Amino acid sequence: MQDLKILYEDNHIIVVVKPAGIPVQQDKTSDLDMLTIIKLYLKKKYNKPGNVYLGLVHRLDRMVGGVMVFAKTSKAASRLSEYIRQKNVKKRYLAIVNDKMDITGNKVELKNYLIKNE
């Protein structure tokens, strides 16, 4: 099983690092995904019988790595989802580029188009 890097955990949420290349949830490849990894961790840590609840409140693309927050209760999932809907969450992205970029000031804007690559 994939090593799970936990940044924070309490009774309501768990914050983890999602490595690039791992899907957030199961897809048609059936590769091991973050939801399954975390559910297995919770099941083992708390010796839980049966299914473990884990709420997915946001996503990262498979090839993107970063910090993710998962809800451990339905109440936390509802509150986090509402918080995100109200745009109370600030997202930051870091891009690694192969060439020099023309930087004026302390902000750079990169515009590109995303396409689905099967």
N, C-alpha and C positions, 0 to 999 in steps of 0.2 A: 504494500500500500504506500501511496505517496506520503512523504513527510508533511505534516500539517504545522504551519507556522501561525501560532495564535498570538495576536497582539493584545487582546482584551477579551474577558469572558465574565459574565455575571449571570443572574437567574433569568434575564430577559433577552440578552443578545450575545453573540459571539462575533468577534472581529478577527479576520484572518487575512493572510497574504495569499492571493491566487497567483500561482506561477503561470507564465505565458505558456500556451500550448495545451492547457487543460480546460475543457469546457466547464461552464458554470453548472449546467444541468445535462442530463443524459440526452444524447442526440442519436442519429442513425448509425454512428460509428460504434456505439456501445463502449467507447473508451471511458475509463474511470473519470468521474466528474466531481466537482467540489461538493455538491449537495450530498452525494453518496459518501465521500470521504469524511465530511463533518458528521453526518448521521452515524457512521460507524464509530467515530471517535466518541461521540456523546453516549452511544449505546454501551460502549466498553467502559468509559470513565464512570458513568453513573449506574452501571449494571442494570440497564433498562430492558425489560422484556418487551417483545413486540415492536411495533413501529415507533420511530422517534419523530416528533414534529420538528420541522425546520422550515422557517418561512424565508422565501427568496423575495427580497424587496427591491433589488436592482441587479443589473447584469454588467458583465464585461465580456467583450468578444473573446473567443477562444485564444487567439494569438496575442492578447493583451494581458500583461501581468499587473497586479495592483492590489490595493486594500479593498476588502469587501466586508459588508456588515450583513449578518443573517439574524433573523429573529428566532428565538427559542420558544416563544409562545405566540399564539394567535393574536393576543392583545398587543404585544410588542410589534408584530407584523403590521397590524392595522395602524398603529400610531406612527411607525416609521414610514409606511406608505403615504400617509397623510402629510407628514413632514416633507417628504420628497415632492409630493404633488404641489405643495405650497411654495416650492422652490426655496426651502430653508436649508438646502444642502449645497455646499460649494464643492465643485469638482475641479481638480487640477490634473493636468496631463503633462507628462514629460516625454519628449520625443528625442530619440537618438538619431542623428543624421550623419551621413557619410561625407558630406562636403561642407565647406564654410557657408555660413549664412550672413547676409547683410543685415546687421542689427543696428537700428537707430533707436536710441533710448533704451529702455529696459523691457520692451515688449516686442514680440515677433508674432506675426500672424501667418499661419500656414493654411492655405486653402487647397484642398484636394478632394477628389471624388472617390467614394467607396464603391466597389463592385463586389458581387458575390463570386468567389472562386470555388467552384465545386471540386 
